[in-house]
Amino acid sequence: KRWGLRPVKGDLYLRKNDSDIDAEDGTTMDVQVVTDPDSVSISQIILPLPGYNIQYPANDVGELYTKMLRDDGIEMSKNNNIPESTAKGSYRKLFQRATNLKWDIVGGKENEDQLDSSADQMVIAARLTFELESGCYATMMLRELMFSTMSRGCKVKQ
């Protein structure tokens, strides 16, 4: 909300729009810091999963990561005694586009009379099929989809 849907100086991004964030040998891909927000697409922006082998954003977001870890008493290190603190870390895209998205309304004739005849028809049930890259969660996509749909003020037929 603070910056909108555009990259800001200090964000992290992948130089190439690769689908795999981790290289096969376990090293990270070409992670860069945004210096010119107009030269980077929002689809390239990534966020770190905390670990001892990652780079944090060089802006307010990076400071927030550092503060949260410090407040929780977590110091990421390869040699730390706390197992959760020895995570190598990784990156995830800020936005991930679903591919092969298909949907259809499900239900037989028994549900047809429940649909409102106005221009804003209420869908009783829908089937969605789609593909997401590794590390993405379908439940998060569905949550975002349902939130934006429900926030439009849909009215339920009584």
CORRA-V402423 format. One record per helix or strand. SS is the DSSP state (alpha for helix, beta for strand). FROM is the first residue (numbers start at 1). LEN is the number of residues. If there is no record, write none. Layout:
ss=SS from=FROM len=LEN
ss=SS from=FROM len=LEN
This chain:
ss=beta from=12 len=3
ss=beta from=22 len=1
ss=beta from=28 len=1
ss=beta from=31 len=3
ss=alpha from=37 len=3
ss=alpha from=42 len=3
ss=beta from=45 len=5
ss=alpha from=60 len=12
ss=alpha from=83 len=4
ss=beta from=90 len=4
ss=beta from=99 len=7
ss=alpha from=109 len=6
ss=beta from=126 len=6
ss=alpha from=138 len=13
